Amino acid sequence: MYIHQKNIITAGIPMESADKAIVFLHGRGASAADIIQLNQHLKVTDAALFAPQASNHSWYPYGFMAPEKENQPALDSALELIDDLVAEIVANRIPLNKVFFAGFSQGACLTLEYISRNAARYGGAIAFTGGLIGETIDRSKYTGDFMQTPVFISTGNPDPHVPVSRVEESGAILKEMNADVQVKIYPGRVHTISNQELELARKMVFHL
């Protein structure tokens, strides 16, 4: 088992002069350098960009619907790394309501898990093909008020890694926690990010 080291790629505007921040979380087998390139499509121009790199290119060893204990201590380490990064961003005078998250696949699951365990009024969150983590969803882990944080969640149907049922269940829980959730299911879409999803995310989360 491994613990994630602090290894964060940055881009965009320097944090000291940025209006907002985006935390990008990559998928299994991918890299921080890959996921931070998503902003070429999102086209957010006034943000400091951050992308942590997972050890061995994986945030946790097994599927996101494996029993949670099988994905420890890697999962807790990943959540702690994000929490430390968010604290650093806020310490540099970018408030939580200007902090955004964007993840794909394993990174999308981690995005939803982090924000739901730490509900607040964030700038927004994008989960391209993801759901809350665990063999079953333990609702007791998720408390607090998103105060209408915009959250976009998508998946293909069927997706080889993320069942539609888990995406829908996750979206419903975030709605219960007062997030402004949009869930989009794309019939026959392969495990990727489509231009349509990028456009919807830009409009819903970044109002572009």
Secondary structure as UniProt FT lines:
FT   STRAND          8..12
FT   HELIX           15..17
FT   STRAND          20..25
FT   TURN            28..29
FT   HELIX           32..35
FT   HELIX           36..38
FT   HELIX           39..42
FT   STRAND          47..52
FT   HELIX           55..57
FT   TURN            64..65
FT   HELIX           68..71
FT   TURN            72..73
FT   HELIX           74..91
FT   TURN            92..93
FT   HELIX           96..98
FT   STRAND          99..104
FT   HELIX           106..117
FT   STRAND          124..128
FT   HELIX           139..141
FT   TURN            147..148
FT   STRAND          150..157
FT   HELIX           164..176
FT   TURN            177..178
FT   STRAND          180..187
FT   HELIX           195..206
//
